[in-house]
Amino acid sequence: MFIFTGCGNDSGDSSKSPVINNIAPTISVSNVSAVETSEVTLSSTATDTDGTIQNYEWIQTSGDSVTLNNADTASASFTAPEITNDQTLGFQITVTDDGGLTASADVTVSVIAFVAPTVSADNQSAEESSVVTLSATATDTDGSIQTYEWTQTSGDSVTLDDASSASASFTAPEVTEDQTLGFQITVTDNDGLTASTNATVDITAKMLDVSIAGVVTDGPIANANVLLEVGEQSFTTQADENGAYSIDVSVDDSYIDSIVKATATGSDANSIIKLVSYFGILSSILEGAGNDATLTSDELFNTNITNVSTAVAASLELAVGGEIFTLEALEAAQTNLDGNLILPFATAIKLVIDYASENPDLTLPDTVTDTFALLKDQDTITPYISYIEESYAEEYAAAQSLILKDDSLIDSSINESNVIDTYYFFVVSSSTSQGQQLVLNDDHTGKEIFYERRDTGSGETELTWELTETGYTITYIEPETYSSSTYINDEIGYTEVYSSIISKNINILVELTDTVLISTSSTWLFEFPEGEFESYTETDIPIQKLIMKSSAVKSSVGQLEMGIEYALSLPYFHNTITIPEGLSELSNTDAQSSYAYAVFSGDSDIGGSVTLNYPNTGFDGITTFEETQATWSIDDSGNLLITYSEGYIETSLLDISNNNTLLASVLVNEKNNGYTAASTDYQLKRTTTWTLDNIPGIYALDWGVLGDPDTLFWLDLNEDGTGTQNNSYEDNEGIVSISSLSILWQLNESGILSIRRYYGTEGYCDPEEFDPSPQADCNLYNDRELDLLTTTEVNGEKRIHTLHTHKFYFDYRLKQIDPNYTEHALQFISAGIRYWIKLDDTPVLAEGTGQSVTQLPLEKTLKDYSRFDVKE
């Protein structure tokens, strides 16, 4: 404490009155300590023994300038300044008494600077798609941490969870290459001071690595250039002199579902060799490679890039109209693959590569640049193969034989566990081509389920099976027996023969993800019940078929549209229509049908009810429908299950690439009457109908890429209701000609297109009306009834999907049997799903009988081959 006093002047005349001296005031103050930004009060105590204090005056004498409040009072105040280091501020207080005397005192204020918090965070690394935790460590020596704030400063944006805590987290972004993300953490203490620091997270791309090894071969192909594509990523290598290659693949995991495709070309820049193989999707490649991350032909045979793999690749691309980039497209291609193309295609490549040097006629046609282009160009490959089969049959057969015997081209390794499965047979064709189910059990028993057998009333046949070097053989326990009258010779004449398929030999040629190309031949047993000859067996020439494995089955969840009519393909069921009395000279009518109309209601993901309408045709040819109410559901395997009083219909979807044309294997099981049958065909959703405007045109049946021009069949429908039914045929001299018959067409009141042919006493004829009486001179002979359900486009073709009913009539015979009979008399009826190709031009051009024809302008070869046409 400081005390200050003041005194007056004592000089003067002593004789005068005594003068009372004013005593100066005294003042006391205390030094102060305070933290920055706090409120500071400067206090003083002043006294005046002989008077009073009249004025106070505070002033700042040193330090950072502050604003003094109440500087004219005993106590002044101010806000301590923000400082970075401790600092002393100086102040002075001066007081004045009523006598004018003053006193002063100095005060120091020690301002203490706040201590800022500290914070640290570590840099780290993390794999894409993983959860990353950002952790901060913060301290405050003079207080406490009040808040945390994480922010992102760089890199692909992420969402921070718990960004206001010491530990924040986020999911690392998917990246195709390594990337660094930047973050900042800011902490604030109780004094409001902050501290920040930065942290980085190195995101590493998740890479998928595999080494693929195989051989490029047609014989082999030495030093071939190999290009491997995984999506849009590509890798290259060169095979050695034996065609062996190995290639390392490393791609980001975003390519996990990408198609892997290999292309091999000859080492010469001008080489015509181009071989292709689709390996499947990368996830399957990695699974097959196993722990050593190396895939060889032992694990995936398609790593061998060969003429066969190229034939498969071309056939796959033809099935979907172009290169394949997605799993969905690959699955659709495998389902719609024409297995009959593969061996001829592979043989064509072998002839071009291995035989053409010695025979110029076998060289690559100059309309294409390489062997793969040859297979893709239908205008070139069809005549090339046709010419070679006819002109160089020996070379063609030899080349094909070499292919079938080459273990590097055909996988001869058969694993019994892989054979045990349920298989679905199907032939891609516009003609009704239904296929059976084949079940092979692990105890070497099994069954084949197909059409209804005439002897048992069911389509189920029990069998046993055994593995062979190249496939398996199935032996039927009780095969169906067919009876026929066969002409032997002039001496014996006709005799009854029993025939039955007792076994089938199935060789596996190509195995894809969900499908298998097989070569199958049936062994027949021929017996003579009257004992004229010894029984004997005969084996068919092998044919190629594509079968689908159980893995091809797709879920039915969400596939059906409620309230829309469908034409459901079913296994063929037979019945006989009895001939009316008085027409006993006619044989009973054979009725075959393989469909029902259906309208579903309920939840497309779960089930509901369904109305089924089955066809029922009378002897007069009029078709009515019998309605059946049923329920539908989706079983645990994803199959559509329709349940009705007699049994159930199980539908296994095999191709869902087009929701309007669902390919399915259908199993009908009616336990009460012991009926079981199966077939494979399309289930059609009604999306359109016939009109008088969309009917006129040219409609052809499709019989694949390699059909011959002598097997073409088409309808030409004119606007006026007339038209022609046309067949091309080849005579003994190899000249292809066209045979045409007049037809009439009409759109009936049910929206069905009716196309009719007529026959009289002198042969085919032109009637006076569309529906003539059986007593007329020109009678109804054949009625094609086409119910249009939907249309699709495949490879530029417009496919017209119909429910096709084929009716043949006895009308031309009725005049002689009963001149008073006026109703139509049905001879034969068959019905099922069929598609037509609508053309812009006539399939073949010819000026008349005996004139050669041109190849199809639509790049397809068409053929009429149907069980419906056998009586034509």
Residue pairs with C-beta under 8 A, 6 or more apart in sequence:
1 28
1 29
1 30
2 27
2 28
2 29
2 105
2 106
3 26
3 27
3 28
4 24
4 25
4 26
4 27
4 103
4 104
4 105
5 23
5 24
5 26
5 103
6 22
6 23
6 24
6 25
6 101
6 102
6 103
7 21
7 23
7 24
8 19
8 21
8 22
10 21
12 19
22 50
22 51
22 97
22 99
22 100
22 101
23 48
23 49
23 50
23 51
23 101
24 48
24 97
24 101
24 102
24 103
25 46
25 47
25 48
25 51
25 53
25 95
25 96
25 97
25 101
25 102
25 103
26 46
26 47
26 48
26 49
26 103
27 44
27 45
27 46
27 47
27 93
27 95
27 103
27 104
27 105
28 44
28 45
28 46
28 105
29 42
29 43
29 44
29 45
29 93
29 105
29 106
29 107
30 43
30 107
31 107
31 108
31 109
31 110
32 40
32 41
32 42
32 107
32 108
32 109
32 110
33 109
33 110
33 112
34 40
34 80
34 109
34 110
34 111
34 112
35 80
35 111
35 112
35 113
35 114
35 191
36 80
36 81
36 82
36 83
36 111
36 112
36 113
36 114
37 79
37 80
37 81
37 82
37 114
38 79
38 80
39 77
39 78
39 79
39 80
40 77
40 78
40 79
40 80
40 109
40 111
41 75
41 76
41 77
42 58
42 68
42 75
42 76
42 77
42 78
42 91
42 93
42 107
42 109
43 74
43 75
44 56
44 74
44 75
44 93
44 95
44 105
44 107
45 74
46 53
46 56
46 74
46 95
46 103
47 53
48 97
48 98
48 99
48 101
50 97
50 99
51 97
51 98
51 99
52 97
52 98
53 95
53 96
53 97
53 98
54 96
54 97
54 98
55 72
55 94
55 95
55 96
56 71
56 72
56 73
56 74
56 93
56 94
56 95
57 71
57 72
57 93
57 94
57 95
57 96
58 68
58 71
58 72
58 76
58 91
58 92
58 93
59 68
59 71
59 91
59 92
59 94
60 66
60 68
60 89
60 90
60 91
61 90
61 91
61 92
61 106
62 88
62 89
62 90
63 87
63 88
63 89
63 90
63 109
63 111
64 81
64 83
64 87
64 89
65 81
66 78
66 79
66 80
66 81
66 89
67 78
67 79
68 76
68 77
68 78
68 91
69 76
69 77
69 78
70 76
70 77
76 91
76 93
80 89
80 109
80 111
81 87
81 111
83 111
83 113
84 113
85 113
86 110
86 111
86 112
86 113
87 110
87 111
87 113
88 108
88 109
88 110
88 111
89 108
89 109
89 111
90 106
90 107
90 108
90 109
91 106
91 107
91 108
91 109
92 104
92 105
92 106
92 107
93 104
93 105
93 107
94 102
94 103
94 104
95 102
95 103
95 104
96 102
114 142
114 191
114 193
115 140
115 141
115 142
115 143
115 193
116 140
116 189
116 193
116 194
116 195
117 138
117 139
117 140
117 143
117 145
117 187
117 188
117 189
117 193
117 194
117 195
118 138
118 139
118 140
118 195
119 136
119 137
119 138
119 185
119 186
119 187
119 195
119 196
119 197
120 136
120 137
120 138
120 197
121 134
121 135
121 136
121 137
121 183
121 185
121 197
121 198
121 199
122 135
122 199
123 199
123 200
123 201
123 202
124 132
124 199
124 200
124 201
124 202
125 201
125 202
125 203
125 204
126 132
126 172
126 201
126 202
126 203
126 204
127 172
127 203
127 204
127 206
128 172
128 173
128 174
128 175
128 203
128 204
128 205
128 206
128 253
129 171
129 172
129 173
129 174
129 206
130 171
130 172
131 169
131 170
131 171
131 172
132 169
132 170
132 171
132 172
132 201
133 167
133 168
133 169
134 150
134 160
134 167
134 168
134 169
134 170
134 183
134 185
134 199
134 201
135 166
135 167
136 148
136 150
136 166
136 167
136 185
136 187
136 197
137 166
138 145
138 148
138 166
138 187
138 195
139 145
140 189
140 190
140 193
142 189
142 191
143 189
143 190
143 191
144 189
144 190
145 187
145 188
145 189
145 190
146 188
146 189
146 190
147 164
147 187
147 188
148 164
148 165
148 166
148 185
148 186
148 187
149 163
149 164
149 185
149 186
149 187
149 188
150 160
150 163
150 164
150 168
150 183
150 184
150 185
151 160
151 163
151 183
151 184
151 186
152 158
152 160
152 181
152 182
152 183
153 182
153 183
153 184
153 198
154 180
154 181
154 182
155 173
155 179
155 180
155 181
155 182
155 203
156 173
156 175
156 179
156 181
156 203
157 173
158 170
158 171
158 172
158 173
158 181
159 170
159 171
160 168
160 169
160 170
161 168
161 169
161 170
162 168
162 169
168 183
172 201
172 203
173 179
173 203
174 253
174 254
175 203
175 205
175 252
176 205
176 252
176 254
177 205
177 252
178 202
178 203
178 204
178 205
179 202
179 203
179 205
180 200
180 201
180 202
180 203
181 200
181 201
181 203
182 198
182 199
182 200
183 198
183 199
183 200
183 201
184 196
184 197
184 198
184 199
185 196
185 197
185 199
186 194
186 195
186 196
187 194
187 195
187 196
188 194
205 252
205 253
206 252
206 253
207 250
207 251
207 252
207 253
208 249
208 250
208 251
208 252
208 253
208 255
208 256
208 282
208 286
209 248
209 249
209 250
209 293
210 248
210 249
210 282
210 285
210 286
210 289
210 293
210 294
210 295
211 246
211 247
211 248
211 249
211 289
211 293
211 294
211 295
212 228
212 246
212 247
212 249
212 262
212 279
212 285
212 289
212 294
212 295
212 296
212 303
213 244
213 245
213 246
213 247
213 294
213 295
213 296
213 297
213 303
214 244
214 245
214 262
214 296
214 297
214 303
214 304
214 305
215 239
215 242
215 243
215 244
215 245
215 297
215 304
215 305
215 408
216 224
216 226
216 239
216 243
216 245
216 264
216 275
216 304
216 305
216 306
217 243
217 304
217 305
217 306
217 406
217 408
217 409
218 273
218 275
218 306
218 307
218 349
218 350
218 353
218 354
219 350
219 353
219 354
220 239
220 242
220 243
220 408
221 239
221 243
221 264
221 266
221 273
221 275
221 353
222 239
222 240
222 241
222 242
222 243
222 267
223 238
223 239
223 240
223 241
223 267
224 238
224 239
224 243
224 245
224 264
224 265
224 266
224 267
224 273
224 275
224 305
225 236
225 238
225 239
225 264
225 265
225 266
225 267
226 236
226 237
226 238
226 239
226 245
226 247
226 262
226 263
226 264
226 305
227 234
227 235
227 236
227 262
227 263
227 264
227 265
228 234
228 235
228 236
228 237
228 247
228 249
228 260
228 261
228 262
229 235
229 259
229 260
229 261
229 262
229 263
230 249
230 251
230 255
230 258
230 259
230 260
230 282
231 251
231 255
231 258
231 259
231 325
233 251
233 255
233 258
235 247
235 248
235 249
236 247
237 245
237 246
237 247
238 245
238 267
239 245
239 264
245 264
251 258
251 282
255 282
256 281
256 282
256 283
256 286
257 281
257 282
257 283
257 326
257 327
258 281
258 282
259 278
259 279
259 280
259 281
259 324
259 325
259 326
259 327
259 330
260 278
260 279
260 280
260 281
260 282
260 285
261 276
261 277
261 278
261 279
261 313
261 324
262 276
262 277
262 279
262 303
262 305
263 274
263 275
263 276
263 305
263 372
264 273
264 274
264 275
264 276
264 305
265 271
265 273
265 274
265 275
265 370
266 272
266 273
266 274
271 370
272 352
272 364
272 369
272 370
272 371
273 353
273 370
273 371
274 310
274 370
274 371
274 372
274 373
275 305
275 306
275 307
275 309
275 310
275 349
275 371
275 372
276 305
276 309
276 310
276 313
276 314
276 372
277 302
277 303
277 304
277 305
277 306
277 309
277 310
277 312
277 313
278 302
278 309
278 312
278 313
278 316
278 324
278 330
279 285
279 300
279 302
279 303
280 300
280 302
280 330
280 513
281 327
281 330
284 513
285 295
285 300
286 293
288 295
288 299
288 300
289 295
289 299
290 299
295 303
296 303
297 303
297 304
297 408
298 413
301 411
301 511
302 309
304 408
304 409
306 346
306 408
306 409
307 345
307 346
307 347
307 349
307 350
307 353
307 371
307 403
307 409
308 342
308 346
308 403
308 409
308 410
308 509
308 510
310 345
310 346
310 349
310 371
310 372
310 375
311 341
311 342
311 343
311 344
311 345
311 346
311 349
311 375
312 337
312 342
312 510
312 512
312 517
313 372
314 341
314 345
314 372
314 375
314 376
315 337
315 338
315 339
315 341
315 342
315 345
315 375
316 324
316 330
316 333
316 334
316 337
317 323
317 324
317 333
317 376
318 338
318 341
318 376
318 378
318 705
318 795
319 332
319 333
319 334
319 336
319 337
319 338
319 428
320 329
320 332
320 333
320 336
320 794
321 794
321 795
321 796
324 330
324 333
328 657
329 657
330 513
331 513
331 514
331 552
331 655
331 657
332 655
332 657
334 512
334 513
334 514
334 515
334 548
334 552
335 426
335 514
335 515
335 548
335 552
335 654
335 655
335 657
335 663
336 428
336 655
336 663
336 794
337 428
337 515
337 546
338 428
338 546
338 704
338 705
339 517
339 518
339 544
339 545
339 546
340 543
340 544
340 704
340 706
341 704
341 705
341 706
342 509
342 510
342 517
342 544
343 400
343 403
343 509
343 519
343 544
344 385
344 706
345 375
345 381
346 400
346 403
346 409
347 385
347 396
347 399
347 400
347 403
348 374
348 375
348 381
348 384
348 385
348 388
349 371
349 374
349 375
350 399
350 400
350 402
350 403
351 362
351 388
351 392
351 395
351 396
351 399
352 362
352 363
352 364
352 371
352 374
353 371
354 399
355 362
355 395
355 399
356 362
356 363
356 364
359 392
359 395
361 391
361 392
362 388
362 392
362 395
364 370
364 371
364 374
365 374
365 380
365 384
367 377
367 379
367 380
368 374
368 377
368 380
374 380
374 381
374 384
375 381
378 705
378 859
378 860
378 861
379 855
379 859
381 705
381 706
382 705
382 706
382 707
382 855
382 861
383 855
385 706
386 706
386 708
388 395
388 396
389 396
403 409
403 410
404 410
404 509
404 519
410 470
410 509
410 510
411 508
411 510
411 511
412 469
412 470
414 467
414 468
414 469
414 470
414 471
414 472
414 508
416 467
419 440
419 467
419 472
420 440
420 441
420 442
421 440
421 549
421 550
422 437
422 438
422 439
422 440
422 549
422 550
423 437
423 438
423 439
423 440
423 516
423 547
423 548
423 549
423 550
424 435
424 437
424 547
424 548
424 552
424 652
424 654
424 665
424 680
425 435
425 436
425 437
425 438
425 545
425 547
425 548
425 680
426 433
426 434
426 435
426 546
426 547
426 548
426 654
426 663
426 665
426 680
426 681
427 433
427 435
427 545
427 546
428 546
428 704
429 702
429 703
429 704
429 865
430 701
430 702
430 703
430 799
430 834
430 835
430 836
430 837
431 701
431 703
431 834
431 864
431 865
431 866
432 594
432 681
432 804
432 832
432 833
432 834
432 866
432 867
432 868
433 681
434 451
434 569
434 571
434 572
434 594
434 679
434 680
434 681
434 832
435 547
435 665
435 679
435 680
435 681
436 448
436 449
436 450
436 451
436 459
436 678
436 679
436 680
437 448
437 449
437 450
437 665
437 667
437 678
437 680
438 446
438 447
438 448
438 449
438 474
438 547
439 446
439 447
439 448
439 449
440 446
440 465
440 472
440 474
444 464
444 465
444 466
445 462
445 463
445 464
445 465
446 462
446 463
446 464
446 465
446 474
447 460
447 461
447 462
447 463
448 460
448 461
448 463
448 474
448 476
449 459
449 460
449 461
449 667
449 676
449 677
449 678
450 459
450 461
450 571
450 677
450 678
450 679
451 459
451 571
451 572
451 677
451 679
452 458
452 459
452 571
452 572
452 573
452 574
452 675
452 677
453 459
453 461
453 480
454 480
454 574
455 480
455 481
456 480
456 674
457 673
457 674
457 675
458 674
458 675
458 676
458 677
459 571
459 675
459 676
459 677
459 678
460 676
460 677
461 476
461 477
461 478
461 479
461 480
462 476
462 477
462 478
463 474
463 475
463 476
463 477
464 474
464 475
464 477
465 472
465 473
465 474
465 475
466 472
466 473
466 475
468 505
468 507
470 507
470 508
471 505
471 506
471 507
471 508
471 518
472 506
473 503
473 504
473 505
473 506
474 503
474 504
474 506
475 502
475 503
476 500
476 501
476 502
476 503
479 500
479 501
479 502
479 525
480 500
480 501
481 498
481 499
481 500
482 498
482 499
482 500
483 496
483 497
483 498
484 496
484 497
484 499
485 494
485 495
485 496
485 497
486 494
486 495
486 496
486 497
487 493
487 494
488 494
488 495
488 532
492 532
495 528
495 530
495 532
496 528
496 529
496 530
497 526
497 527
497 528
498 526
498 527
498 528
498 529
499 524
499 525
499 526
499 527
500 524
500 525
501 522
501 523
501 524
501 525
502 523
502 524
502 525
502 537
503 522
503 523
504 520
504 521
504 522
504 523
505 520
505 521
505 523
505 539
505 542
506 518
506 519
506 520
507 518
507 519
507 520
507 542
508 516
508 517
508 518
509 517
509 518
509 519
509 544
510 516
510 517
511 517
513 551
514 548
514 549
514 551
514 552
515 546
515 547
515 548
515 549
515 552
516 546
516 547
516 548
516 549
517 544
517 545
517 546
518 544
518 545
518 546
518 547
519 542
519 543
519 544
519 545
520 542
520 543
520 544
520 545
521 539
521 540
521 541
521 542
521 543
522 539
522 540
523 537
523 538
523 539
523 540
524 537
524 538
524 539
524 540
525 535
525 536
525 537
526 535
526 536
526 537
526 538
527 535
528 534
528 535
548 654
548 665
552 654
553 637
553 638
553 639
553 652
553 653
553 654
554 638
554 653
554 654
554 655
554 656
555 634
555 638
555 653
556 634
556 638
556 639
556 640
556 651
556 653
557 604
557 605
557 634
557 638
558 604
558 605
559 604
559 640
559 653
559 656
559 659
559 662
560 566
560 600
560 604
560 640
561 600
561 604
561 659
561 685
562 600
562 601
562 602
562 604
562 608
563 599
563 600
563 601
564 599
564 600
564 685
564 686
565 597
565 598
565 599
565 685
565 686
566 597
566 598
566 599
566 600
566 683
566 684
566 685
566 686
567 595
567 596
567 597
567 598
567 683
567 684
567 686
567 787
567 789
567 803
567 833
568 595
568 596
568 597
568 598
568 612
568 649
568 651
568 666
568 683
569 594
569 595
569 664
569 666
569 679
569 681
569 682
569 683
569 684
569 832
569 833
570 594
570 595
570 596
570 649
570 666
570 668
570 679
571 594
571 666
571 668
571 677
571 678
571 679
572 592
572 593
572 594
572 677
572 679
572 832
573 592
573 593
573 594
573 677
574 590
574 591
574 592
575 591
576 588
576 589
576 590
576 591
577 588
577 589
577 590
577 591
577 617
577 618
577 619
577 826
578 588
578 589
578 619
579 586
579 587
579 588
579 589
579 619
580 619
582 817
582 818
582 821
583 810
583 814
583 817
583 818
583 821
583 825
585 813
585 817
586 810
586 813
586 817
586 825
586 827
587 827
589 619
589 826
589 827
589 828
589 829
590 828
590 829
591 617
591 828
591 829
591 830
592 829
592 830
592 831
592 867
593 614
593 615
593 617
593 829
593 830
593 831
593 832
594 679
594 681
594 831
594 832
594 833
595 615
595 803
595 831
595 832
595 833
596 612
596 613
596 614
596 615
597 612
597 613
597 625
598 610
598 611
598 612
598 613
598 642
599 610
599 611
600 608
600 609
600 610
600 632
601 608
601 609
601 610
602 608
602 609
602 632
605 634
606 633
606 634
607 631
607 632
607 633
607 634
608 631
608 632
609 629
609 630
609 631
609 632
610 629
610 630
610 631
610 632
610 642
611 627
611 628
611 629
611 630
612 627
612 628
612 629
612 630
612 642
612 644
613 625
613 626
613 627
613 628
614 625
614 626
614 628
615 623
615 624
615 625
615 805
615 831
616 623
616 624
616 625
616 626
617 623
617 624
617 807
617 826
617 829
618 624
618 826
619 823
619 825
619 826
620 823
620 824
620 825
620 826
621 783
621 807
621 809
621 824
621 826
621 829
623 785
623 805
628 644
629 644
630 642
630 643
630 644
631 642
631 643
631 644
632 640
632 641
632 642
632 643
633 641
633 643
634 640
634 641
635 641
635 650
637 652
638 653
639 650
639 651
639 652
639 653
640 650
640 651
640 653
640 664
641 648
641 649
641 650
641 651
642 648
642 649
642 651
646 670
646 672
646 673
647 668
647 669
647 670
647 671
647 672
647 675
648 668
648 669
649 666
649 667
649 668
649 669
650 666
650 667
650 668
650 669
651 664
651 665
651 666
651 667
651 683
652 664
652 665
652 666
652 667
653 662
653 663
653 664
654 663
654 664
654 665
654 680
655 662
655 663
656 662
658 792
659 685
660 684
660 685
660 687
660 790
660 792
660 801
661 682
661 683
661 684
661 685
661 790
661 792
661 801
662 682
662 683
662 685
663 680
663 681
663 682
663 683
664 680
664 681
664 682
664 683
665 678
665 679
665 680
666 678
666 679
666 680
666 681
667 676
667 677
667 678
668 675
668 676
668 677
668 678
669 675
669 676
670 676
681 832
681 833
682 801
682 833
682 835
684 789
684 790
684 801
684 803
684 833
685 789
685 790
686 789
686 790
687 789
687 790
687 791
688 788
688 789
688 790
688 791
689 751
689 788
690 747
690 751
690 752
690 753
690 786
690 788
691 747
692 747
695 717
695 745
695 747
695 753
696 717
696 718
696 719
697 717
697 838
697 839
698 714
698 715
698 716
698 717
698 838
698 839
698 840
698 841
698 842
698 843
699 714
699 715
699 717
699 800
699 836
699 837
699 838
699 839
700 712
700 713
700 714
700 715
700 836
700 837
700 839
700 843
700 862
701 713
701 714
701 834
701 836
701 837
701 862
701 863
701 864
701 865
701 866
702 797
702 799
702 835
702 836
702 837
702 860
702 862
702 863
703 711
703 861
703 862
703 863
703 864
703 865
704 861
704 863
705 860
705 861
706 861
707 861
707 862
707 863
708 730
708 861
708 863
709 728
709 730
709 736
709 844
709 853
709 855
709 861
710 728
710 729
710 730
710 736
711 728
711 862
711 863
711 864
711 865
712 726
712 727
712 728
712 843
712 844
712 856
712 861
712 862
712 863
712 864
713 725
713 726
713 727
713 862
713 863
713 864
713 869
714 726
714 839
714 842
714 843
714 862
715 723
715 724
715 725
715 726
715 743
715 755
715 836
716 723
716 724
716 726
716 842
717 723
717 743
717 745
717 755
721 744
721 745
721 746
721 770
722 742
722 743
722 744
722 745
723 742
723 743
723 744
723 745
723 755
724 740
724 741
724 742
724 743
725 740
725 741
725 743
725 755
725 757
726 738
726 739
726 740
726 741
726 842
727 738
727 739
727 740
727 864
728 736
728 737
728 738
728 739
728 843
728 844
728 846
728 853
729 736
729 737
729 738
729 739
730 736
730 737
731 737
731 850
735 850
735 851
735 852
736 844
736 846
736 852
736 853
737 846
737 848
737 849
737 850
737 851
737 853
738 844
738 846
738 849
738 853
741 757
741 764
742 757
742 758
742 764
742 766
743 755
743 756
743 757
744 755
744 756
744 758
744 767
744 770
745 753
745 754
745 755
745 756
746 753
746 754
746 756
746 770
747 753
747 754
748 754
751 787
751 788
752 785
752 786
752 787
753 785
753 786
753 787
753 788
754 783
754 784
754 785
755 783
755 784
755 785
755 786
756 770
756 780
756 781
756 782
756 783
756 784
757 764
757 781
757 782
758 764
758 765
758 766
758 767
758 772
758 778
758 779
758 780
758 781
759 765
759 778
759 779
759 781
759 811
759 812
760 777
760 778
760 779
760 812
761 777
761 812
764 781
765 777
765 778
766 778
767 776
767 778
767 779
767 780
768 776
768 778
771 780
772 778
772 779
772 780
773 822
774 780
774 811
774 812
774 814
774 815
774 821
774 822
774 823
774 824
774 825
775 814
775 815
775 819
775 821
775 822
779 809
779 811
779 812
779 814
780 809
780 811
780 824
781 808
781 809
781 811
781 812
782 806
782 807
782 808
782 809
782 872
783 806
783 807
783 809
784 804
784 805
784 806
784 807
785 804
785 805
785 806
785 807
786 802
786 803
786 804
786 805
786 836
787 802
787 803
787 804
787 805
788 800
788 801
788 802
789 801
789 802
789 803
790 801
791 798
791 799
791 800
791 801
792 798
792 799
792 801
792 835
793 799
795 859
795 860
796 858
796 859
797 837
797 858
797 860
798 837
798 838
799 835
799 836
799 837
799 838
800 835
800 836
800 837
800 838
801 833
801 834
801 835
802 833
802 834
802 835
802 836
803 831
803 832
803 833
803 834
804 831
804 832
804 833
804 834
804 868
805 829
805 830
805 831
806 828
806 829
806 830
806 831
806 866
806 868
806 869
807 826
807 828
807 829
808 826
808 827
808 828
808 829
808 871
809 824
809 825
809 826
809 827
810 825
810 826
810 827
811 824
811 825
813 825
814 821
814 825
827 871
828 871
830 867
830 868
832 868
834 866
837 858
837 860
837 862
839 857
839 858
840 857
840 858
841 857
841 858
843 856
843 857
843 858
843 862
844 853
844 854
844 856
845 853
845 854
846 852
846 853
855 861
856 862
